[in-house]
Amino acid sequence: MAAATPAVRVLERAQVPFGLRTYDPDEHADGQGWGEAAVAALGQDPAAVFKTLVARVDGALTVAVVPVAGQLDLKALAAAVGGRKAVMADPADAERSSGYVRGGISPLGQRKALPTVVDDSALQLAAVCVSGGRRGLQIELAPADLVALTRARTAPIGR
């Protein structure tokens, strides 16, 4: 299967229901962020498509999963994991830690398991989309499955 990324393999091993959505990321890269490009290409609700961001909370890498429609609240992320200060991680650190490239970082199947926080707005939805582990691949799944498989906590980290 061409889409068999580490993220997809995690879902297959866990035997949770999920769907794959693909698009050409180069067609939608005109100045938009990767999440916005996915929303535009797939015609999805930006509140139901989530981007995966890597930050440093008190120096430790931490994964944040927030709706494309908003932004990450770094203070809220720090508070959610019991830290004092959060800053965005260097992109090279995010890629090295996750094993994915920018624009394709999935919260699932990362090379190194990191503390993960999913914005609690996900719990209000029947399904969410997250990166499938490469640019142009989105995974649609139940928010509860996302939280369970990433061992995430949920908190209001988006604004």
N, C-alpha and C positions, 0 to 999 in steps of 0.2 A: 504494500500500500504506500503510495507516494507521500501521504500525509502522516506517516508513522513517526512522529516526533516523540521525544520523551514525554511530553504532556499527553499525547494521545495514548501512549502505552500505559501511563498511569491509570487513565480512565478505563481502558480495556481490561487491565488486571483487576481493577476494583469492580468491574461489571456494573458500572452505573450508566444509565441512559444519557446519551449526549448526541449532538449533531455537529457536523462540520460545515462551515461556510467558507468558500474560497473566493478570492477576487484577485485581480492583477494590481499589486501595490504600486507599480510604476505608473499606471494610468491615473492614479489618484494622489500623486505625491506633490502636486503643485502648491507648495507653500503651506499645506496643512500639516498638522501633527499626524502621527501614525494612527491614533485613535479616531481622529476626525475623518481620516481617509477611509478607515474601515466602515464608519457610519455612513459616509456618502456612498461608498461602493455597494454596500449591502442594503441600503435603504432602511436601516434600523433606527430605533428610538435611541438617541444619545444617552438617555438615562438608564438604558438597559445594556449598553456596551461599556465594559469596564476596562480601564487601562491599568497596566502593572508598572508601578514605579518603585525604584529602589532608593532608599534614603539611609542616612546614618543617624542613628539615635544614640547620643552620648558616645559616638565613635563606632558603634556596632551596626553592621548592615541589617536593614529591616525592609520587608516588602510591604507596600501599600497598594491596595486594589480599590480604585475609585472610579465613579462614572466619568465617561468622556465628557459629559455635559458640564462638569464642574472642574474644580482644582483640588489638589491635596492641601489640607490644612496641616502644616508641619507641626504646629503647637499641639494640635489635637492628636496627631500620630504619636508624638513623644509622650503625651499623657496616657494614651491607650496602652503603651508598653511599659509604663512606669519610669519613663525617662524625663530628662529636663530639657534637652535641646535636640532638635532634628534639623538636618540640612540635606539637600539632595546629594546622593552619592555621585561620584565621578562615573561617567558612562562606562569607562573601561573596567572599573571595579564591578559595576552591575553586570556587564557581559561576562567577565571572568567568573564571578560567583554563580551566576545563573546557568551559564553554558549556552545562552541564547544571544542573538544580536539585538541591538536597539531596534525598536519597532516590531520585534518578534518575541519579546520577553514574556513568557507565560508564568503565571503564578504556580502552575502545575509542573512537576517533573524537573524542578531546578536541580542543578548539579550539587549544590549545597543547600540543605534545608535551613531556611532563615525564619526568624519570627515574622509572622504575616498578620496583617490587619486588613479586613475587608470592610468597606464602608457599609454601615448598617442599613442603608437604603436598599441594598441588594435583597434583603430579607422580605421586602414588600413586593417583590417580583416573582412571577412563576418561573422565569428563566432569565439568565444573563449570558452575555457573550464575553469571552476573554480571549486573549491571544492564544493560538494553538502551538506556539513555539517556532514560528517563522513568519516573516512578513507575508501577508496575503492569506493567512489561515486563521480563522476564528472558531472557537469551540463554544457551542451553546449547551448549557447545562443548568440544573437546578441550583440555586444559591446554596442550599443546605449541603449539597454534594461538594461544591467548591470549598466551603468552609471546612467540611470534614476532611477532605483529601489534602488540604494545605495545612491542616491543624491550626487554622486561623482563629483569631478572636474577631468579633465585630464591634465596631465603635463608629460614632459619627466623625469620620476623618475627612469627609469631602465638604466643600463649600460651594 
